[in-house]
Amino acid sequence: MPVFEKAEYSERVRKTKEAMQKKGIDLLVVSQPANMNYLTGYDGWSFYVHQCLLVSLQQEEPMWLGRGMDANGARITTYLSEDNIREYADHYVHSTERHPMNFVADVIKEKGWDKGTVGVEMDQFYFTHRSYVELEKDLPNAKFVDGNVLVNWVRAVKSDAEIELMKRAGLIAVKVMDTAIENINVGVRECDAAAEIARTQYKGTDQFAGDYPAIVPLMMAGEATKTPHLTWSEKVYEKDEAVLLELSGAYRHYHAPIARTIFLGSNPPQLMKDTAEVVMDGLQKTLDFIKPGITAEDVEAKWREAISHSTIVKESRLGYSIGVNYPPDWGEQTISLRPGDKTVLRKNMALHLIPGIWYDDVGFEIDATIYLTENGNESFYDYPMKMFTK
């Protein structure tokens, strides 16, 4: 059963087709797993082989195309009719003689959609160079254009039903961070703490099952706090070292990231304490500023203003939009809180602000995961905005 009512999916498809028309696209080949899920409900760990949706202006429903053994997954998780679930034979998988996009091209020709403008997601993780080459070879009468992030931008404004799922992810996020803080102690192996965190991510709450997040637990300790995006090892946590955590709660693939910093000792370095004070104050002032009608770059400018009295400089973006997603990223690849992004923020957009600071000697991370309301914003979870010491 799909997660949402059919009417919600139909509205998403309608908005996607509206965006296609504006770009002159007759047929959109959708390969990004989150976009496939968003438009039809399809949910399976099958993105390691080629699969896609075809969204045509000439047909009401999208069409799912994928490996034969995954077709029943499409029947179970989507609202699509049987005619719009097409499966390719297993001899297409990992073959040097044929490619799944040859099958996709055959279906496009069968439907008579091969003479118009075809949009493809040129910069998505699972759409390969060979996929494009095979489609272009097999559809000589089509004009190919870049349809990258077209659906992603439709996803940027959430429905009320999506916001509710992200609130559930927020409840899970609280339990996940509680688990991390409880289990990260001097003498504990990083991998043992990671195992408990993952257990909580999957278990969820008594009311809601958890899900696998699009990004594994990021857990930087000691020397690793100089940088983000590292994971765990068999190393044992030591006294007087910091631990930076980038975690998430996830429900039905909707995410609520949560990041905090732990210091395993009673007296963090002065640089860390000073950095934490500036970052937390600056983040709170930025959150107080965010509301519909301002732009993404306005948010980043407010952040820079709020920390301008300090020596802290954050060169990377302040944050980005989030929602439903699959590995390897929970970001939507659309809104970025940085100079030059003039996207006007709207009600029910969801943002992850993470002003991580990494020095050669020490790092500090904290975040806020919010959605925009009528007049401001609210967090997806209630969690202390502080540095934890143990």
SVG drawing of the C-alpha trace seen along z (x, -y; Angstrom):
<svg xmlns="http://www.w3.org/2000/svg" viewBox="-8 -43 53 56">
<polyline fill="none" stroke="black" stroke-width="0.4" points="0.0,0.0 1.3,-3.5 1.9,-5.8 -0.4,-8.6 -3.9,-8.8 -4.0,-8.5 -5.3,-12.1 -2.0,-13.3 0.1,-11.4 -2.1,-12.7 -1.6,-16.3 2.2,-15.7 2.1,-14.3 0.0,-17.3 2.5,-19.8 5.3,-17.8 3.6,-18.0 3.0,-21.7 6.8,-22.1 7.5,-19.9 5.3,-22.1 7.1,-25.2 10.4,-23.6 9.0,-22.2 9.4,-18.6 7.0,-16.0 8.3,-13.0 10.3,-12.9 12.5,-9.9 12.7,-9.9 15.5,-7.8 16.1,-9.4 14.6,-6.9 13.2,-9.7 11.4,-11.2 10.0,-7.8 8.8,-7.4 7.3,-10.9 5.3,-10.5 4.1,-6.9 4.9,-5.6 7.4,-3.1 9.7,-1.8 12.3,0.9 16.0,1.4 16.3,1.9 18.1,-1.3 21.4,0.7 19.9,1.8 18.4,-0.5 14.8,-1.5 12.8,-4.6 9.4,-6.2 8.1,-7.6 6.0,-10.7 4.3,-11.7 2.0,-14.6 0.0,-12.2 -0.9,-9.9 -2.5,-10.4 -0.5,-8.0 3.3,-7.6 4.7,-4.3 7.1,-2.3 9.9,-0.3 12.2,2.0 13.7,5.4 11.2,8.3 11.8,9.5 11.0,6.0 7.7,5.6 5.7,7.1 7.2,4.4 5.8,1.8 2.4,3.5 2.5,3.5 3.9,0.0 2.4,-2.1 -1.1,-3.0 -0.2,-2.3 -2.5,-0.2 -1.1,3.1 -0.7,1.5 1.8,-1.0 4.1,1.5 6.6,2.8 9.3,5.3 12.5,6.2 14.0,9.7 17.0,10.6 19.3,10.9 19.5,7.1 21.1,7.0 24.9,6.5 25.1,7.4 27.7,6.4 25.4,7.2 22.3,5.2 21.2,2.5 18.0,1.9 17.6,-1.5 17.2,0.5 14.1,1.9 13.0,-1.6 13.5,-2.9 11.4,-0.1 8.5,-1.0 8.8,-4.7 8.6,-3.8 5.7,-1.4 3.8,-4.3 4.7,-6.7 6.6,-9.1 9.9,-8.9 9.5,-12.0 9.1,-14.7 11.4,-16.3 12.6,-13.9 13.9,-15.2 16.4,-13.0 17.8,-13.6 21.4,-14.2 23.0,-14.7 21.4,-12.1 23.3,-9.4 21.7,-6.5 21.4,-7.8 24.7,-6.7 26.5,-8.0 25.7,-4.7 22.1,-5.1 22.1,-8.4 24.1,-6.9 21.8,-4.0 18.6,-6.1 20.1,-8.6 21.2,-5.7 17.8,-4.0 15.7,-7.1 17.2,-9.0 14.0,-11.0 13.8,-12.4 15.3,-15.6 17.0,-15.2 17.2,-18.0 18.2,-18.1 15.3,-17.5 17.5,-17.3 15.9,-18.4 12.6,-19.2 10.7,-16.8 13.0,-17.8 11.7,-21.4 8.1,-20.2 9.0,-18.3 10.4,-21.5 7.0,-22.6 5.6,-19.8 2.0,-18.9 0.5,-18.9 0.6,-15.1 4.3,-15.1 5.0,-17.5 3.2,-15.0 5.5,-12.2 8.5,-14.5 7.2,-15.2 7.2,-11.5 10.8,-11.3 11.5,-14.1 10.2,-12.0 12.6,-9.2 15.4,-11.7 15.1,-12.6 15.4,-8.9 18.4,-8.5 20.3,-11.4 19.4,-10.3 20.8,-6.8 24.0,-8.4 24.5,-10.5 23.8,-7.6 26.2,-5.2 29.1,-7.4 31.4,-7.1 35.1,-6.9 36.2,-3.3 33.4,-2.4 34.2,-1.4 32.9,-3.7 31.4,-0.7 29.4,0.4 27.9,-3.1 27.1,-3.1 25.3,0.2 23.0,-1.2 22.3,-4.3 21.4,-2.3 19.2,0.0 17.2,-3.0 17.0,-4.4 15.4,-1.2 13.2,-0.6 11.7,-4.0 9.1,-4.7 6.3,-2.6 3.9,-4.1 6.1,-4.5 8.7,-2.2 12.0,-3.7 13.6,-3.6 17.1,-3.4 18.4,-6.9 19.8,-8.1 23.1,-8.8 24.7,-6.5 25.5,-7.8 28.4,-10.3 30.5,-10.1 33.7,-12.1 35.8,-11.8 39.2,-13.1 41.4,-14.0 38.4,-13.3 36.6,-16.3 38.7,-18.4 36.3,-17.4 32.7,-16.2 31.4,-13.1 33.5,-10.4 32.0,-7.3 33.1,-4.9 35.9,-2.4 36.9,0.0 38.6,-2.9 37.8,-3.4 36.5,-6.8 39.0,-8.6 38.9,-11.1 38.9,-14.8 38.0,-14.3 35.1,-15.8 32.6,-13.8 30.6,-15.4 27.4,-13.6 25.3,-14.0 22.4,-11.6 18.8,-11.4 15.4,-10.0 13.6,-8.7 10.0,-7.6 8.8,-6.2 12.0,-7.7 11.2,-11.2 14.1,-12.6 14.6,-14.8 18.4,-15.2 19.9,-16.0 23.4,-17.1 25.0,-17.7 28.5,-17.8 29.6,-15.8 32.8,-16.5 34.0,-13.5 35.3,-15.5 34.4,-18.3 36.4,-21.1 36.2,-21.5 39.0,-23.6 38.4,-27.3 38.3,-27.5 35.5,-24.9 33.5,-26.7 33.9,-30.1 33.0,-28.6 29.9,-26.8 28.7,-30.0 28.9,-32.1 27.4,-29.3 24.5,-28.6 23.7,-32.3 24.0,-32.9 21.8,-29.9 19.1,-31.0 19.1,-34.6 18.9,-33.1 16.0,-30.9 14.1,-33.8 14.5,-35.6 13.3,-32.8 9.7,-33.2 8.0,-32.9 8.8,-35.6 12.5,-36.0 15.1,-34.3 17.5,-31.5 20.4,-34.0 18.7,-36.3 18.9,-33.5 22.6,-33.0 23.2,-36.8 21.4,-36.9 23.7,-34.2 26.8,-36.0 25.5,-39.2 24.7,-37.3 28.3,-36.0 30.0,-39.1 31.4,-40.1 33.5,-36.9 36.4,-35.5 34.3,-32.5 34.0,-32.1 31.8,-29.4 32.8,-28.9 30.3,-26.2 26.5,-26.7 24.5,-27.1 21.9,-24.5 19.6,-23.0 16.1,-21.6 15.2,-18.1 12.3,-15.7 11.9,-12.2 15.1,-10.6 17.2,-7.5 21.0,-6.9 23.4,-8.5 21.9,-11.9 19.0,-13.3 19.3,-16.7 16.9,-17.6 19.5,-19.2 17.4,-22.4 17.5,-25.1 20.9,-26.0 21.2,-28.6 24.1,-30.6 24.8,-33.8 23.3,-33.8 20.3,-31.5 17.3,-33.8 14.7,-31.1 11.8,-32.7 10.9,-30.6 7.3,-29.4 5.1,-27.8 5.8,-24.0 9.3,-24.1 11.6,-22.1 15.2,-23.1 18.2,-21.7 20.5,-24.3 23.8,-22.9 26.5,-25.5 29.4,-23.1 32.8,-24.6 36.0,-22.6 39.4,-23.9 42.7,-22.0 42.5,-21.6 38.8,-21.2 35.3,-21.1 31.8,-21.9 28.4,-21.0 24.8,-21.7 21.8,-22.0 18.1,-22.8 15.6,-21.0 12.6,-23.1 9.6,-23.7 8.1,-27.1 4.7,-28.0 2.3,-30.9 4.4,-33.5 7.6,-31.8 9.0,-28.4 8.9,-25.4 11.3,-22.6 10.5,-19.0 11.7,-18.1 12.3,-19.5 15.9,-18.9 18.3,-21.0 20.5,-23.3 23.7,-23.0 27.0,-21.2 26.9,-18.1 29.7,-17.3 30.1,-13.9"/>
</svg>
